[in-house]
Amino acid sequence: MLQDELIYQIRQSFGFEPTLDQNHALTTFAAFMTDRDDRAVMILRGSAGTGKTSLSGAIVRTMLRLKQRVVLLAPTGRAAKVFAINSDTPASTIHRRIYRQKSLEGNFSLAPNMHADTLFMVDEASMIANEGLQGSVFGTGCLLDDLVQFVYSGRNCRLMLIGDKAQLPPVGEEESPALCADFMSGYGLTAYESDLNEVLRQSQESGILYNATVIRQMITHDEATALPQIRFHGFADIVNVPGDELIESLATSYSEVGMDETMVVTRSNKRANIFNQGIRSQVLWREEELTSGDWLMIVKNNYFWTEQDAALNKAGLAKDPTSHNANHSAATATNTPAADNQQQQTPTPSFIANGDRAVIQRVRNRRDL
């Protein structure tokens, strides 16, 4: 009866008619949560468009409505922010939650788990590595080992891992250990697992999603050595462009739909830098090293400025847009008068994450040091 009530509550939060795969996932989750043995773990696997995000968001909302404690985690700051947005609940990185600094040299030890009766949900679990990193300052250097030890050291805490097994595994590993039921069972845990395979989002119209699904199926069926045959016919969102027409196609896209809707996906940082330089000089006609309208990518999680801004906002103090040091320009590029007006209308983000983008509003001066 308890399982049926939990499934009913999640369906109410879901807002859609669940597919067969989603119904199976709900049944598995209910069995996982009602297992009397608290050393249980659940693995939810699914690719883009299968409803994994919608289902996990419904689970979070239901658990909170039922006054159950939930902690949302992700391996990276960017993934944590996306998880928080999709679930309407704050999330943090795994490292920030489970480690604490133990020395001034920068080493971090495993923190005590002070939570009780709590469900820890981890998104993008395919990125969780478990190969010992030589010279790592975090715990044992094996993130999955430390995560499991942290969660199950709390009273009646359990872990739910969410991810896509066709994503690239962690560096140095052949598969993602956190999404492997046999591996997780090796910790002495009862493993519940469920797969979402039916692609729902844009499945009929999107050539991008169709071809990505074909490649994903080749990966999961050990056909990765075969060359994928990209299908262009019948789709409006995919077209084969010869190399000599690429610049013209990019220029047309920038002028018609803008920078937000134009993206180049490539295979390496080196190739991305070549594209960036070419687009700035030949498409956007920007010759300066840094100019208004440029996008920057944050490359390190930053909690300082957002915590400071939140404290100022709470105290009702106005921010001085010129007070931040220029050395932090990558993390505070939007902190100009125009951006300040916008920030007054929107809540301060929880933190600036590695992978976030910032827009250069204005370049005031340039000095060579």
C-alpha positions as a Markdown table, in Angstrom:
| # | Residue | x | y | z |
|---|---|---|---|---|
| 1 | Met | 0.0 | 0.0 | 0.0 |
| 2 | Leu | 2.8 | 2.4 | 0.8 |
| 3 | Gln | 4.5 | 1.8 | -2.5 |
| 4 | Asp | 1.2 | 2.4 | -4.4 |
| 5 | Glu | 0.6 | 5.6 | -2.6 |
| 6 | Leu | 4.2 | 6.8 | -3.4 |
| 7 | Ile | 3.7 | 6.0 | -7.1 |
| 8 | Tyr | 0.4 | 7.8 | -7.1 |
| 9 | Gln | 2.0 | 10.9 | -5.5 |
| 10 | Ile | 4.8 | 11.0 | -8.0 |
| 11 | Arg | 2.4 | 10.6 | -11.0 |
| 12 | Gln | 0.5 | 13.6 | -9.7 |
| 13 | Ser | 3.7 | 15.7 | -9.7 |
| 14 | Phe | 4.8 | 14.3 | -13.1 |
| 15 | Gly | 2.1 | 16.1 | -15.2 |
| 16 | Phe | 2.3 | 13.6 | -18.1 |
| 17 | Glu | 1.1 | 10.1 | -18.7 |
| 18 | Pro | 4.1 | 7.9 | -17.9 |
| 19 | Thr | 5.5 | 5.5 | -20.6 |
| 20 | Leu | 6.1 | 1.8 | -19.9 |
| 21 | Asp | 9.7 | 2.5 | -19.0 |
| 22 | Gln | 8.8 | 5.4 | -16.7 |
| 23 | Asn | 6.1 | 3.3 | -15.0 |
| 24 | His | 8.7 | 0.6 | -14.4 |
| 25 | Ala | 11.1 | 3.3 | -13.0 |
| 26 | Leu | 8.4 | 4.5 | -10.6 |
| 27 | Thr | 7.7 | 1.0 | -9.4 |
| 28 | Thr | 11.4 | 0.4 | -8.9 |
| 29 | Phe | 11.8 | 3.7 | -7.0 |
| 30 | Ala | 8.9 | 2.9 | -4.7 |
| 31 | Ala | 10.4 | -0.5 | -3.9 |
| 32 | Phe | 13.8 | 1.1 | -3.3 |
| 33 | Met | 12.4 | 3.7 | -0.9 |
| 34 | Thr | 10.3 | 1.3 | 1.0 |
| 35 | Asp | 13.1 | -1.4 | 1.4 |
| 36 | Arg | 13.6 | -1.9 | 5.1 |
| 37 | Asp | 17.3 | -2.3 | 4.6 |
| 38 | Asp | 18.7 | 1.2 | 4.4 |
| 39 | Arg | 21.8 | -0.1 | 2.5 |
| 40 | Ala | 20.0 | 0.2 | -0.8 |
| 41 | Val | 20.9 | 2.1 | -3.9 |
| 42 | Met | 19.0 | 3.0 | -7.1 |
| 43 | Ile | 20.4 | 3.6 | -10.5 |
| 44 | Leu | 18.3 | 5.4 | -13.1 |
| 45 | Arg | 19.7 | 5.4 | -16.6 |
| 46 | Gly | 18.4 | 7.1 | -19.7 |
| 47 | Ser | 19.6 | 9.2 | -22.7 |
| 48 | Ala | 18.5 | 12.6 | -23.7 |
| 49 | Gly | 14.8 | 12.9 | -24.5 |
| 50 | Thr | 13.7 | 9.9 | -22.5 |
| 51 | Gly | 12.1 | 11.9 | -19.7 |
| 52 | Lys | 14.8 | 11.2 | -17.2 |
| 53 | Thr | 15.0 | 14.8 | -16.1 |
| 54 | Ser | 11.2 | 15.2 | -15.9 |
| 55 | Leu | 10.9 | 12.0 | -13.8 |
| 56 | Ser | 13.7 | 12.9 | -11.4 |
| 57 | Gly | 12.2 | 16.4 | -11.0 |
| 58 | Ala | 8.8 | 14.9 | -10.1 |
| 59 | Ile | 10.4 | 12.6 | -7.6 |
| 60 | Val | 12.2 | 15.6 | -5.9 |
| 61 | Arg | 9.0 | 17.6 | -5.7 |
| 62 | Thr | 7.0 | 14.6 | -4.3 |
| 63 | Met | 9.6 | 13.8 | -1.7 |
| 64 | Leu | 9.7 | 17.4 | -0.5 |
| 65 | Arg | 5.9 | 17.6 | -0.5 |
| 66 | Leu | 5.8 | 14.5 | 1.7 |
| 67 | Lys | 8.3 | 16.2 | 4.1 |
| 68 | Gln | 11.1 | 13.9 | 3.2 |
| 69 | Arg | 14.7 | 15.1 | 3.2 |
| 70 | Val | 16.4 | 15.3 | -0.2 |
| 71 | Val | 19.9 | 16.4 | -1.1 |
| 72 | Leu | 20.8 | 17.1 | -4.7 |
| 73 | Leu | 24.4 | 16.6 | -5.9 |
| 74 | Ala | 26.3 | 16.5 | -9.2 |
| 75 | Pro | 30.0 | 16.0 | -10.1 |
| 76 | Thr | 30.4 | 19.5 | -11.6 |
| 77 | Gly | 29.2 | 23.0 | -10.7 |
| 78 | Arg | 27.4 | 23.4 | -14.1 |
| 79 | Ala | 25.6 | 20.0 | -13.7 |
| 80 | Ala | 24.6 | 21.0 | -10.2 |
| 81 | Lys | 23.0 | 24.2 | -11.4 |
| 82 | Val | 21.1 | 22.5 | -14.2 |
| 83 | Phe | 19.9 | 19.8 | -11.7 |
| 84 | Ala | 18.7 | 22.6 | -9.4 |
| 85 | Ile | 16.9 | 24.4 | -12.1 |
| 86 | Asn | 15.1 | 21.3 | -13.3 |
| 87 | Ser | 14.1 | 20.3 | -9.8 |
| 88 | Asp | 13.4 | 23.7 | -8.3 |
| 89 | Thr | 15.6 | 22.8 | -5.4 |
| 90 | Pro | 19.2 | 23.9 | -4.5 |
| 91 | Ala | 22.0 | 21.5 | -5.5 |
| 92 | Ser | 25.7 | 21.5 | -4.9 |
| 93 | Thr | 28.8 | 19.6 | -6.2 |
| 94 | Ile | 29.7 | 16.3 | -4.6 |
| 95 | His | 33.1 | 17.7 | -3.5 |
| 96 | Arg | 31.6 | 20.7 | -1.7 |
| 97 | Arg | 29.1 | 18.5 | 0.1 |
| 98 | Ile | 31.2 | 15.5 | 1.2 |
| 99 | Tyr | 34.7 | 17.0 | 1.9 |
| 100 | Arg | 36.0 | 19.5 | 4.3 |
| 101 | Gln | 39.4 | 21.2 | 4.5 |
| 102 | Lys | 41.7 | 19.6 | 7.1 |
| 103 | Ser | 44.9 | 21.6 | 6.6 |
| 104 | Leu | 46.1 | 24.9 | 5.4 |
| 105 | Glu | 48.0 | 23.1 | 2.6 |
| 106 | Gly | 44.7 | 22.5 | 0.9 |
| 107 | Asn | 44.1 | 18.8 | 1.7 |
| 108 | Phe | 40.4 | 17.8 | 2.2 |
| 109 | Ser | 39.2 | 14.9 | 4.3 |
| 110 | Leu | 35.8 | 13.2 | 4.2 |
| 111 | Ala | 33.3 | 15.2 | 6.2 |
| 112 | Pro | 30.9 | 13.5 | 8.7 |
| 113 | Asn | 27.4 | 12.9 | 7.4 |
| 114 | Met | 25.1 | 14.7 | 9.8 |
| 115 | His | 22.0 | 13.9 | 7.8 |
| 116 | Ala | 19.4 | 11.4 | 8.8 |
| 117 | Asp | 16.5 | 9.8 | 6.8 |
| 118 | Thr | 17.8 | 11.6 | 3.7 |
| 119 | Leu | 17.7 | 10.7 | 0.0 |
| 120 | Phe | 20.9 | 11.8 | -1.8 |
| 121 | Met | 20.2 | 12.1 | -5.5 |
| 122 | Val | 23.2 | 12.5 | -7.8 |
| 123 | Asp | 22.7 | 13.6 | -11.5 |
| 124 | Glu | 25.3 | 13.1 | -14.3 |
| 125 | Ala | 26.6 | 10.1 | -12.3 |
| 126 | Ser | 28.4 | 8.8 | -15.4 |
| 127 | Met | 31.2 | 11.4 | -14.6 |
| 128 | Ile | 31.9 | 10.0 | -11.1 |
| 129 | Ala | 35.3 | 8.4 | -11.2 |
| 130 | Asn | 36.7 | 5.8 | -9.0 |
| 131 | Glu | 40.3 | 5.4 | -10.2 |
| 132 | Gly | 42.6 | 6.7 | -7.5 |
| 133 | Leu | 44.0 | 10.0 | -8.7 |
| 134 | Gln | 47.7 | 10.3 | -7.9 |
| 135 | Gly | 48.3 | 13.4 | -5.8 |
| 136 | Ser | 44.6 | 14.1 | -5.2 |
| 137 | Val | 43.9 | 16.4 | -2.3 |
| 138 | Phe | 40.4 | 15.0 | -1.8 |
| 139 | Gly | 39.9 | 12.1 | 0.5 |
| 140 | Thr | 41.1 | 8.8 | -0.8 |
| 141 | Gly | 41.2 | 10.1 | -4.4 |
| 142 | Cys | 38.4 | 7.6 | -5.3 |
| 143 | Leu | 35.3 | 9.8 | -5.5 |
| 144 | Leu | 32.7 | 7.0 | -5.7 |
| 145 | Asp | 34.2 | 5.2 | -2.8 |
| 146 | Asp | 34.1 | 8.4 | -0.7 |
| 147 | Leu | 30.6 | 9.3 | -1.8 |
| 148 | Val | 29.2 | 5.8 | -0.8 |
| 149 | Gln | 31.1 | 6.0 | 2.5 |
| 150 | Phe | 29.7 | 9.4 | 3.2 |
| 151 | Val | 26.1 | 8.7 | 2.4 |
| 152 | Tyr | 25.8 | 5.4 | 4.2 |
| 153 | Ser | 27.6 | 6.7 | 7.3 |
| 154 | Gly | 24.4 | 8.7 | 8.0 |
| 155 | Arg | 21.4 | 7.2 | 9.8 |
| 156 | Asn | 18.9 | 5.7 | 7.3 |
| 157 | Cys | 20.4 | 7.6 | 4.3 |
| 158 | Arg | 20.3 | 6.1 | 0.8 |
| 159 | Leu | 21.7 | 7.0 | -2.6 |
| 160 | Met | 20.0 | 7.4 | -6.1 |
| 161 | Leu | 22.3 | 7.7 | -9.1 |
| 162 | Ile | 21.0 | 9.2 | -12.3 |
| 163 | Gly | 22.9 | 9.3 | -15.6 |
| 164 | Asp | 23.4 | 8.1 | -19.2 |
| 165 | Lys | 25.6 | 5.0 | -19.8 |
| 166 | Ala | 26.4 | 6.1 | -23.3 |
| 167 | Gln | 28.2 | 9.2 | -22.1 |
| 168 | Leu | 32.0 | 9.1 | -22.0 |
| 169 | Pro | 33.2 | 7.2 | -18.9 |
| 170 | Pro | 35.6 | 8.9 | -16.5 |
| 171 | Val | 39.2 | 9.3 | -17.6 |
| 172 | Gly | 41.1 | 6.0 | -17.4 |
| 173 | Glu | 38.0 | 3.8 | -17.0 |
| 174 | Glu | 36.2 | 1.7 | -19.6 |
| 175 | Glu | 32.7 | 2.2 | -18.1 |
| 176 | Ser | 31.0 | 4.4 | -15.6 |
| 177 | Pro | 31.2 | 2.5 | -12.3 |
| 178 | Ala | 28.4 | 4.5 | -10.7 |
| 179 | Leu | 25.9 | 3.3 | -13.3 |
| 180 | Cys | 26.9 | -0.4 | -13.1 |
| 181 | Ala | 24.6 | -2.4 | -10.7 |
| 182 | Asp | 27.3 | -5.1 | -10.2 |
| 183 | Phe | 29.9 | -2.6 | -9.2 |
| 184 | Met | 27.6 | -0.9 | -6.7 |
| 185 | Ser | 26.6 | -4.2 | -5.3 |
| 186 | Gly | 30.2 | -4.7 | -4.5 |
| 187 | Tyr | 29.8 | -2.1 | -1.7 |
| 188 | Gly | 27.4 | -4.5 | 0.0 |
| 189 | Leu | 24.4 | -2.5 | -1.3 |
| 190 | Thr | 21.1 | -3.8 | -2.6 |
| 191 | Ala | 21.0 | -2.4 | -6.1 |
| 192 | Tyr | 17.8 | -1.3 | -7.8 |
| 193 | Glu | 18.1 | -0.3 | -11.5 |
| 194 | Ser | 15.9 | 1.0 | -14.2 |
| 195 | Asp | 16.4 | 2.1 | -17.8 |
| 196 | Leu | 14.5 | 4.7 | -19.9 |
| 197 | Asn | 15.0 | 3.8 | -23.5 |
| 198 | Glu | 12.0 | 5.3 | -25.3 |
| 199 | Val | 12.9 | 8.7 | -26.8 |
| 200 | Leu | 10.0 | 11.2 | -26.4 |
| 201 | Arg | 11.4 | 14.7 | -26.9 |
| 202 | Gln | 11.4 | 15.7 | -30.6 |
| 203 | Ser | 11.7 | 12.1 | -31.6 |
| 204 | Gln | 9.7 | 12.6 | -34.8 |
| 205 | Glu | 11.0 | 16.0 | -36.0 |
| 206 | Ser | 14.6 | 16.2 | -34.9 |
| 207 | Gly | 17.3 | 14.7 | -37.2 |
| 208 | Ile | 19.9 | 15.6 | -34.6 |
| 209 | Leu | 18.1 | 13.5 | -31.9 |
| 210 | Tyr | 17.4 | 10.7 | -34.4 |
| 211 | Asn | 21.1 | 10.4 | -35.5 |
| 212 | Ala | 22.3 | 10.7 | -31.9 |
| 213 | Thr | 20.0 | 7.9 | -30.9 |
| 214 | Val | 21.4 | 5.7 | -33.6 |
| 215 | Ile | 25.0 | 6.4 | -32.5 |
| 216 | Arg | 24.0 | 5.7 | -28.9 |
| 217 | Gln | 22.5 | 2.4 | -29.8 |
| 218 | Met | 25.8 | 1.5 | -31.7 |
| 219 | Ile | 27.7 | 2.3 | -28.5 |
| 220 | Thr | 25.6 | 0.3 | -26.1 |
| 221 | His | 25.5 | -2.7 | -28.5 |
| 222 | Asp | 29.3 | -2.8 | -28.9 |
| 223 | Glu | 29.2 | -1.5 | -32.5 |
| 224 | Ala | 31.4 | 1.5 | -31.8 |
| 225 | Thr | 34.0 | 0.4 | -34.4 |
| 226 | Ala | 31.4 | 0.8 | -37.2 |
| 227 | Leu | 31.1 | 4.2 | -38.9 |
| 228 | Pro | 27.6 | 5.7 | -38.3 |
| 229 | Gln | 25.6 | 6.6 | -41.4 |
| 230 | Ile | 24.1 | 10.1 | -40.8 |
| 231 | Arg | 20.6 | 10.4 | -42.2 |
| 232 | Phe | 19.7 | 13.9 | -43.6 |
| 233 | His | 16.6 | 13.1 | -45.6 |
| 234 | Gly | 13.2 | 13.9 | -43.9 |
| 235 | Phe | 14.5 | 16.3 | -41.3 |
| 236 | Ala | 14.4 | 20.1 | -41.3 |
| 237 | Asp | 17.0 | 20.7 | -38.6 |
| 238 | Ile | 20.0 | 18.9 | -40.2 |
| 239 | Val | 21.8 | 19.6 | -43.5 |
| 240 | Asn | 25.1 | 18.6 | -45.0 |
| 241 | Val | 27.3 | 21.8 | -45.6 |
| 242 | Pro | 30.4 | 21.6 | -47.8 |
| 243 | Gly | 33.5 | 23.1 | -46.1 |
| 244 | Asp | 33.7 | 26.1 | -48.5 |
| 245 | Glu | 30.2 | 27.1 | -47.5 |
| 246 | Leu | 30.7 | 26.9 | -43.7 |
| 247 | Ile | 31.7 | 30.5 | -43.1 |
| 248 | Glu | 28.7 | 31.8 | -45.1 |
| 249 | Ser | 26.4 | 29.4 | -43.3 |
| 250 | Leu | 27.7 | 30.6 | -39.9 |
| 251 | Ala | 27.4 | 34.2 | -40.9 |
| 252 | Thr | 23.8 | 33.6 | -42.0 |
| 253 | Ser | 22.9 | 31.9 | -38.8 |
| 254 | Tyr | 24.4 | 34.7 | -36.6 |
| 255 | Ser | 22.5 | 37.3 | -38.6 |
| 256 | Glu | 19.2 | 35.5 | -38.6 |
| 257 | Val | 19.0 | 33.8 | -35.2 |
| 258 | Gly | 21.8 | 35.5 | -33.2 |
| 259 | Met | 24.6 | 34.2 | -31.0 |
| 260 | Asp | 22.4 | 32.4 | -28.5 |
| 261 | Glu | 21.0 | 30.1 | -31.2 |
| 262 | Thr | 24.2 | 29.5 | -33.1 |
| 263 | Met | 26.7 | 26.8 | -31.8 |
| 264 | Val | 29.6 | 25.0 | -33.2 |
| 265 | Val | 30.3 | 21.5 | -31.7 |
| 266 | Thr | 33.8 | 20.1 | -32.3 |
| 267 | Arg | 36.0 | 17.3 | -31.0 |
| 268 | Ser | 38.8 | 19.1 | -29.1 |
| 269 | Asn | 39.8 | 22.3 | -27.3 |
| 270 | Lys | 42.4 | 23.0 | -30.0 |
| 271 | Arg | 39.8 | 22.8 | -32.8 |
| 272 | Ala | 37.4 | 24.9 | -30.7 |
| 273 | Asn | 40.1 | 27.6 | -30.4 |
| 274 | Ile | 40.6 | 27.6 | -34.1 |
| 275 | Phe | 36.9 | 28.0 | -34.7 |
| 276 | Asn | 36.6 | 30.8 | -32.1 |
| 277 | Gln | 39.4 | 32.8 | -33.7 |
| 278 | Gly | 38.0 | 32.3 | -37.2 |
| 279 | Ile | 34.5 | 33.3 | -36.2 |
| 280 | Arg | 35.6 | 36.4 | -34.3 |
| 281 | Ser | 37.7 | 37.6 | -37.2 |
| 282 | Gln | 35.8 | 36.5 | -40.3 |
| 283 | Val | 32.2 | 36.4 | -39.2 |
| 284 | Leu | 31.8 | 38.9 | -36.3 |
| 285 | Trp | 34.6 | 41.2 | -37.5 |
| 286 | Arg | 36.1 | 41.6 | -34.0 |
| 287 | Glu | 39.8 | 42.4 | -34.1 |
| 288 | Glu | 40.4 | 43.4 | -30.4 |
| 289 | Glu | 41.5 | 40.7 | -28.0 |
| 290 | Leu | 38.5 | 41.4 | -25.8 |
| 291 | Thr | 35.5 | 43.6 | -26.8 |
| 292 | Ser | 31.9 | 44.3 | -25.8 |
| 293 | Gly | 29.6 | 41.4 | -26.6 |
| 294 | Asp | 32.3 | 38.7 | -26.3 |
| 295 | Trp | 31.4 | 35.6 | -24.3 |
| 296 | Leu | 33.7 | 34.2 | -21.6 |
| 297 | Met | 33.5 | 30.7 | -20.1 |
| 298 | Ile | 34.0 | 30.3 | -16.4 |
| 299 | Val | 36.7 | 27.7 | -15.8 |
| 300 | Lys | 36.6 | 27.4 | -12.0 |
| 301 | Asn | 33.7 | 27.3 | -9.5 |
| 302 | Asn | 33.4 | 30.6 | -7.6 |
| 303 | Tyr | 31.3 | 31.0 | -4.5 |
| 304 | Phe | 32.9 | 34.2 | -3.2 |
| 305 | Trp | 31.1 | 36.9 | -5.3 |
| 306 | Thr | 27.7 | 35.4 | -5.1 |
| 307 | Glu | 27.9 | 34.9 | -1.3 |
| 308 | Gln | 29.1 | 38.5 | -0.9 |
| 309 | Asp | 26.3 | 39.8 | -3.2 |
| 310 | Ala | 23.7 | 37.7 | -1.3 |
| 311 | Ala | 24.9 | 39.2 | 2.0 |
| 312 | Leu | 24.8 | 42.7 | 0.6 |
| 313 | Asn | 21.3 | 42.2 | -0.8 |
| 314 | Lys | 20.1 | 40.7 | 2.6 |
| 315 | Ala | 21.5 | 43.8 | 4.3 |
| 316 | Gly | 19.9 | 46.1 | 1.8 |
| 317 | Leu | 23.1 | 47.6 | 0.7 |
| 318 | Ala | 23.7 | 48.8 | -2.9 |
| 319 | Lys | 26.6 | 47.3 | -4.8 |
| 320 | Asp | 29.4 | 49.3 | -6.2 |
| 321 | Pro | 30.0 | 48.1 | -9.8 |
| 322 | Thr | 33.6 | 49.3 | -9.7 |
| 323 | Ser | 34.6 | 47.7 | -6.4 |
| 324 | His | 35.6 | 44.3 | -7.8 |
| 325 | Asn | 39.2 | 43.7 | -8.7 |
| 326 | Ala | 40.0 | 43.4 | -12.4 |
| 327 | Asn | 41.8 | 40.1 | -11.8 |
| 328 | His | 38.4 | 38.5 | -11.3 |
| 329 | Ser | 37.0 | 39.8 | -14.6 |
| 330 | Ala | 36.2 | 36.3 | -15.9 |
| 331 | Ala | 34.0 | 35.6 | -12.9 |
| 332 | Thr | 32.4 | 39.0 | -12.7 |
| 333 | Ala | 32.1 | 40.1 | -16.4 |
| 334 | Thr | 28.4 | 40.8 | -16.0 |
| 335 | Asn | 29.0 | 43.0 | -12.9 |
| 336 | Thr | 28.4 | 46.3 | -14.7 |
| 337 | Pro | 25.7 | 48.9 | -14.1 |
| 338 | Ala | 23.5 | 47.3 | -16.8 |
| 339 | Ala | 23.9 | 43.9 | -15.3 |
| 340 | Asp | 23.4 | 45.3 | -11.8 |
| 341 | Asn | 20.0 | 46.6 | -12.8 |
| 342 | Gln | 19.1 | 43.1 | -14.1 |
| 343 | Gln | 20.5 | 41.4 | -10.9 |
| 344 | Gln | 18.2 | 43.6 | -8.7 |
| 345 | Gln | 15.3 | 42.0 | -10.5 |
| 346 | Thr | 16.5 | 38.4 | -10.2 |
| 347 | Pro | 17.8 | 36.5 | -7.2 |
| 348 | Thr | 21.5 | 36.0 | -6.8 |
| 349 | Pro | 22.6 | 32.6 | -8.2 |
| 350 | Ser | 23.9 | 30.1 | -5.7 |
| 351 | Phe | 27.4 | 30.2 | -7.2 |
| 352 | Ile | 29.3 | 30.8 | -10.4 |
| 353 | Ala | 30.0 | 27.4 | -11.9 |
| 354 | Asn | 32.7 | 26.0 | -14.1 |
| 355 | Gly | 31.1 | 26.0 | -17.5 |
| 356 | Asp | 28.8 | 29.0 | -17.0 |
| 357 | Arg | 29.0 | 31.8 | -19.6 |
| 358 | Ala | 29.5 | 35.5 | -18.9 |
| 359 | Val | 29.0 | 38.4 | -21.4 |
| 360 | Ile | 31.4 | 41.3 | -21.6 |
| 361 | Gln | 29.3 | 44.4 | -21.2 |
| 362 | Arg | 32.0 | 47.0 | -21.6 |
| 363 | Val | 35.8 | 47.2 | -21.7 |
| 364 | Arg | 36.8 | 50.4 | -19.8 |
| 365 | Asn | 40.6 | 50.4 | -20.4 |
| 366 | Arg | 43.5 | 48.2 | -21.3 |
| 367 | Arg | 46.9 | 48.1 | -19.7 |
| 368 | Asp | 49.9 | 45.9 | -20.5 |
| 369 | Leu | 51.8 | 44.8 | -17.3 |
